Amino acid sequence: MKKIISVLLALTLLFTLAACSGSEEKIEKKAITVCLDWAPNTNHTGLYVAQAQGYYEQEGLDVTIVQPVENSAELMCAAGQAQFAVSFQDTIVPSYTQENPLEVTAVAAIVQHNTSGIISRKGEGIDTPKGLEGKTYSTWESPIELAIIKSVMEKDGGDFSKVKLLPNVPTDEAGALKNKDTDAIWIYYGWGGINAEVQDFDFDYFNFIDIDKVFDYYSPTLIANDAFLKDDPETAKAFLRATKKGYEFAAENPEEAAKMLIEGDTTGSLKDSEELVTESQKWLSKRYIDDAESWGVFDAERWDGFYKWLWDNKLIEKELPAGTGFTNDFLS
């Protein structure tokens, strides 16, 4: 009887310790919110892969991916409503030059090189920047955006003043061009260009970095809340370790990663776009890391060079010191 009681007590103690251990694990799991820049797409695949593969869970993280109200990702991150957000170097820079800068820092490059440029109907002469003369260009009306268009046109011998600006950027670029709603649109080729290919739409395209290497800035990036980075650097590193594994997996397994993105998209916006997502993933997977030493790493010279161009062209209110707005310190 004493032996039976001893065994029962031992088992009770074992189950109690196991329950406590499980409780502690739940308590220790850190909640992290990531705000996307827009609806889910292949720029974001590594996040969804890391979630689907359990990489975040392995790091003791409970990660929630959310979509922003229009143009609010940076504001949400700065306010601490999200610890991380997706942003772009060209859109975040004004926040560093205003009187009260947003307290966010870019901590990882999602795609290593700028993949944006201008798409147009094939054969209408907009295969180079000069061809925009006399044509309609859909614009976000961003001073930096328009300065880039002006700069590449001038390098090609064009006159920016002859461009007809249309303040409306369609989400289905190929469809808008087919309907002749506009003549030219700024796209990120990994989505807009591949979408045009999937639709069998004949188009012309030129890439900004083929015109001027200064436009090889970082788009998109992951930014983080500065207070969070200061107060909990180890959690920030853990998040980026898991995210890096997600993008590395996507780089090596594009078709499987595309399925994880579609399945993980809680908005349902991708469920009828399997071909686009898969083809986009195949194209973009080669560009997550590209020629960098590893995923996420920033080239300081390229980052600072773009900000210098902005200052030289009087597009920002003050000159930014080297290294402003980014860090590689949280990447393993």
N, C-alpha and C positions, 0 to 999 in steps of 0.2 A: 504493500500500500504506500509506504514511504517513497519507493522508487517511482511509482505511478504519479504521486503528487509532485515529486521533483521534476519529472518529465513534463507534466502539465505546466508547472511554473516556468520552466525553461522555454516551453513553446509560447506561453503567454508573453514572456519578456521579449522573445524574438519578434513576435508579431507587433508588439508595442513599439519596439525600436524601428521596425520596418515602416510602420505607420508614421512615426515621427520623422523618419528619413524622408518619406514621400512628401510630408507636410512641409519640411524644410526646403525641399526642392522647389515646391510651388511658391513658397515665400521668396526664395532667392531669385526666381526667374524675373528678369528685368523686362518691363514693358517698353517697347520702342514703337514709335509711329513714324512712318515714312510717307511724305506727301509727294505724289507725282506732279509733273508739270501740266499734264493733260490726261486724256483718256489712256488706258493701258496700250502700249505698243512695244515693238521690239527693242527700243532703247531701254526698256524696263525689264527685259527678260530675266536677267541675272537675279533680280530681286525675287521674282516668282519662282525661279528654280531653287534658290536658297531656301525658300519657304517650303516648297514641295519636297525637297530632298532632306529636309530636317536639319539643314546646316545651322539655322538660327537656334533651333531647339538644342542642338549639341553645344552651343555656346552659352546656353542658359538664358536665351532671349525669347520673348513673346512679341513677335513683330506684326504690326498691323499696317497694311498699305491702303492709303486713302487717296481720293482725287480732290483737287482743289476747286474752290470757286474760282472763276476766271482770274488769272494773273495773281493768285494769292499764295502760291507755294512758298515764296521767299518770306512773305509776311507771317505766314503760319509758323515757319521755322524760327524766325527771329523772335516771335512772341512765345516760343516754347510749346506751342500746340503740337508741333512735330519736332522730333530730335533731328531728323534728316529730311531733305527735300531734293527734288530734281530741279536743276536750274541750268543756266547757260552763262558763259563768261560775258558775252556781249550785253545780256540783259541785267546782270547783277551789278555791273560796274557803276551805274549811277548811284547806287545805294552807298558806295564807299566814298563818294565825293560830296554827299549832302551834309548839312549841318549836324544831323543826328544819324550817323550811318547805321544800317541794319547790322546787328551783331551776329553775322553768319560768316562761315569760312568754307571754301570748297575743299573737300577732303579726298576726293577721288574723281578721276576722269572716266566717265562711262565709256566714251568712244575716244580713241586716241587722236584722231584728226578730224577737222571740220569737213563734213560731207555735204555741205549745202551749196546750192547754186541756183541758176535760173532755168526753168523749163518753159517751152513754148511749142506751138504747132510746127511740125517739120516743114522746112522749105520756105518759111516766111522771113528768113534772114536774121533770126535772133540766135544763131549758133555762136555768136560772139557778142560782147557787151555793146559795141557800137550799133548793132542791129536794133537796139531798143529805141533808137531815135524814131519819133513819129508813132510809136506803138503805145498801147495801154499796158501799164504795169500795176498789178494789185499790190497794195502796200498796207503795212500795219501803221504807217505814219510815225515810225520811230526815227528820231534824228540819226542814230547810229546806223540803222538799216539803210536809210536813204544816202548817207554819206558813203557807205560801202558801194552802193550802186553807182554813185557819182564818180567815185575813185576808179572803179574798174572800167567804167565807160571812158574816162579821160585817158587811161592807160592804153585803151584800144582806139584812141582818136575820136571818140564820140562826144556828143554834147548833151549833158544830162537835162538841160533846160527844155529839150525837145521831147522829153518823155511825158506821156499823159498819165498822171497818177490817179489810180482808182482806189479809194479808201475802203477796200473790202478784200479779205483774203479767204478764198473758199477752202473748205476742208477736203473736198474731192477735186484736186487740181486738174486731173485728166478730164473729168466730166465738165468742168468749167471751160477748159480749153476747147473741148469738142463742141460745146454749145456757143462758142465764141463770145462768152461773157467777158473775157479779157484776153490779152495777147501773151502775157508773161507773168509768171508767179515764182516767188522764192520757195524752194522746197529743200527738204533733207532727203537725199536720194534714196537712202535705205528704206523709206516709207513711200514718199511721193513718187519717186522715180520707178520703184518696183511696182507700185500700184498702176502706173501708166503701162508698164510692160505687161502686167497681168491682164489689163484691159485691151491689149493689142493696139494701143494708141501710138501712132507714129509721132515722135517728138524730137525736137532739138534741145540740147542742154549744154550749159557750160558751168564749170565748177570754179568757185571764187579763188581757191588756192592755186589753181592753174594760172590765174592772172597775176596774183600777188601773194607771196608766201606769208605776208603779215596777217592775212586773214585765216591763217591756220590756228585759230584760237580754239578754245575747248568748248564743245557743245555736243552733248549735254554733260553736266557734272553732277556729282552728289555734293550738296552743301550740308553743313551741320550747325546747330545752335552753339554759339560761342560759350555760353554759360555751362551748357551740358559738356562740352569738350574739356572745360577747365575742371568741373566738379567730378566728372566720371570718365576720365580718359580710357580706363581699361574696358569699360562697356563699349565705348566708341570703337576701340580697336577690335573688340570681339565682333561687333556688328560688321565691320569692314572685312574681317577675316572670312566670315561666312558669306558675305556678299561677293567677295573676290572669288570664292569657290563656285558660287552660282554663275558668275560670268565666265569663268574658266570652263565650266561644264558646258555652257551655251556655246562657247567657241569651238568646242570639240564635238558637240552633239546637237547641231542646229535643229534637226527635225524633231527630236525628242524634246528639246527645250521649247520649241514652238508649241507643242501640245501642252506642256506644263503652263505656258503663258495663257493659252486659251482656257484651260481648265481652271486656272487660278484667278481669272478675270471675273470678279464679282459683279461688274457692270453689265456683262453679257454683250458688250459691244463688238467682241471678236468672234462670236460663235458662228457667224455666217461668212467669215473671212479667212477660212483655213488656208486657202491657196496663197493669199496675200501674206499672211503671217509667216507661213513656211518659207516662201521665196524671199521675203524680207529678212527672215532669220538667217538663211543661208548666206545672203549677201553681207549682212551686218556682222555675223559671227567672226568673219575674217578681220574685222576692223576694231573689235573691242580692245585688243592688245596691240595688234599690228607690229610696229617696229620698236615698241617700248620694252623695257627690261621685264616688266610684268604689268598686269592689269592695274589701272587706276593711277599710275605715276604721272605727275605733271613735269613738263619740261619748263623750268623757270624762265629760260630765255624766250621761249615762245609766248608764255603767259605775259611776261613783262613787256615784250615787244609790241603786243597788241595794245596794251594800255598806253605805251609811249606814242603809238600812232594816234590814239584817241586824243591825247594831250596835244600833240603837234598839230592836230586838225581842229583844235578848240571845241572838242565834243564833250569834254568833262571840265568841271569847274576848277579843279586843282590837280597838280601833278601828284601822282601816286608813287610812294617809295617802292623800290624793288621788293617783290615778295608779298605785296598787298593782296589779301583775299584768298590765298590758297596755302596749303601745307601738304607735305608728304609724310608728316610725322606719325600719322595714325595708321598707315599702311604697313602690313607685315612684309 
